[in-house]
């Protein structure tokens, strides 16, 4: 049966709270995307069990079981095709992807990053933001490109950094904003209201 909804698979590596936000949003009858599968490169990822409990197909693809990145990505691609994936959402997926995979899914792969890109790409975002003394932090949903944490931006949200904030306190405030904008950004892309023009 075709529902007209864009079949979206979510890639995770751990807790999966952004994945949960996407799954919850996709329950709405008029939401333009449906969740086809949740795939983790870490079999022990907490989010996998939650997704399975919701009745969503879950797949663990342990990257350590593959001799090369390319072999892992070939299996990942085959799995995505098996579930007739049209769009990928990376949600705390902490495995670098090679250019071959990224190009194959060009303009069909989103990521959420816990900073206002292009500020603070990479890891330890919140500690670096606190150390830098910025007054405003936030998060970004973007189409993926070869360079890590880069690509056309779909949505951003800003949150204040309070005096004396720890990295964990800031992370919690940013995460709540991620849960708001990722479902919104997926809806914009899945419905065709957001698309890439001149790499923006
Ligand atoms: C989120 O804060 C996400 O933005 C970040 O990992 C966390 C995953 O949490 N991703 C990155 O840093 C990618 N560069 P979650 O598993 O609860 O969604």
Boltz pocket constraint, residues with backbone or C-beta under 6 A from the ligand:
constraints:
  - pocket:
      binder: B
      contacts: [[A, 12], [A, 13], [A, 14], [A, 15], [A, 16], [A, 17], [A, 18], [A, 19], [A, 91], [A, 92], [A, 93], [A, 112], [A, 113], [A, 114], [A, 122], [A, 123], [A, 149], [A, 175], [A, 178]]
      max_distance: 6.0
